[in-house]
Every structure is written in structure tokens, then in C-alpha cells.
């Protein structure tokens, strides 16, 4: 089976779509289309860098006469990644015609049936599915609330995609309730079990820290509860708060504290060398529509490592109430954190094994097999 996948830039960050297709590409041909965008660029530094990287990718592919391929040849992955010279002003009819022409001239389409897998709603304007093709909408976020998305521009494309999709995969009940029930299938996020359960040596960045480490990795963005983190750091100077990830929002008040360490984003395959060796993993999220709809990748990764977890309450954590500590307010979060630190020191409780066992049914291999079975080509 041939997949044409519209996602983010291949290997730009370890998204659920990329994890899933690293597995599916072992048995099927995958043509990966790098991000075509869900907002119009501005003159902000982050957008300027993104445009530059796109132009660089296009220049290199033309210079070499080929497209980037996954380098993971040891796993026999049949995947090619392509950057298209599309324009991000998708709400302009002339731009849409131009973008469709750019896609069609690449020669991806032949007589073979195609599964179009769209994680980016704007991609529906580029494709012309035939009767023998399938259109899959993989909805991993609430795009009406997702930071960094031009909601007004994306909304009509998402409506069109929902109408044309044969199947809609969602990661949460919140998102399922927004879709036609006849098309919806649940596909919660998975985990690289081998990476997060195999014991690693401690990351060098943690070696000089002599306090109990409270750790988080991920984008330092608006969905983190800054007030909670600030209170935690001030109320518990005996702990070291370690935050790993890109700084998107201003966390200067927090980062200036002595017991707070910020580490820029690290490669995905290094994450276990942090989360296996700090004392507590945290998910300190605010309560908003984006979080209510989400299924954080890091949740099952945290669970797989077996490190005690403390989290604010949101829908995705409710199935794991027996193995993670969930708080409804700031004081409860800090109290549960103290308990989690004591758990991490105990040799009598089989906490790590219980958590790892709970993650065992959620490997990306299992998710890929489920997709194949449901789409009836494996």
C-alpha cells in the first residue's frame, strides 16, 4: 500500500505521526510531505528562520536532484520525505491552484491505490482523491485552540477534510465529540518501549545536581502553568526543577531562581537518560481547550520509564489514576510531589514495574498494527 502523508517536517520533532509511520514504512511505501503550513508567515524571528530553512531544503533537494530520505536504513524503512515549493496563503484561490499544481507535477500518483494521511487540514486543498483512494484525517490536536495556528484560515479546510475523509483518527474523546461518529476511530498516542524501558546512563547535564530532581521535557509554552511552577520552585528550594525544551513563552521569572535549570531541547533518543534518572516527572498544565483535547506523547513515555509522575488534572491522565498522582490545585500538586519524591526513594514499592507494565500495550508497533487491521490492508 502507498501512503502519502502530510505532516510536519520529517525528523523536525518526534511527533505521533512520525513515530507511527516509522513503523508503517517497514511494510508499506510512504511518501512524506513536509509541512505546508497552517498559518501565514510574519516578520517574527521564528517565522524568518522557518522560511529560511524551507528555502534551504528546497535548494539542497534541487542541487542533489533528490529528496531527503530517512537515514534509519537499518530498519528497512521505505520512506522518502519531500519539501514542496507551496505557498502558505491557503485562503487565496490563486495560491491554492498553484499549490495543487506543485503537488501534481511531482509525479507521486500512479495507478496504485493511495491512502492519503492528513495531519494538516490545509493539505486537503492539494489532493484530488480517486474512488479507489482513501482519505484519513489524523486529528491529534484541537486546531481551533492550538497555539501557533491561524484558526480562521484553517477552519474551512478542516470542515472540508472532515466531510471528505473516509476515516478520522482522534487521540481523545474531546476530539471525537467534535467529529461525525460514523467516521471516528480512537488512536491514542503510543510509546517507544525499547527506548524508555531499557536502562540508560544518567545524562551529563544532571550529574552535578545533588538535590531531588523534578523534571519536565517539552515546549515551554503557554499551556504550562507558570504560576504553579513558580510556587513550586519557591516553596521547595530543596528540589531542583529541570525543564528541557524550546523556550516559546517568557519564563524569565522562573528561570532566574537558583533551583531551576533550563536545558535546551535535546534529541528524542536522549530523553530516557533524563527521565529515568530524575526523581519525579511532572505535567504541570493549565486547564484550557487545547489541554482538554490533548494526549501528550510524554505521558506514556513518562509511564514507561517507571519514574513517579505528578500531573494537573486533564482528561488524558484519568485512565492512569492508579499509577500516577493527579492534583486539582497548586497545593495538592506540591503535596503529591513530596509524596512522589518519597516514593522514588523507596525500595519496597514496585512502582517502576507497575508503570512500565501499564505502558506495554501502547507501543508504536501495536498502534501501527491496529491501523493496518482497521484499514484492512495488513
Order of alpha helices (4+ residues) and beta strands (2+ residues): beta-alpha-beta-alpha-beta-alpha-beta-beta-alpha-beta-alpha-beta-alpha-beta-alpha-beta-alpha-beta-alpha-beta-alpha-alpha-beta-beta-alpha-alpha-alpha
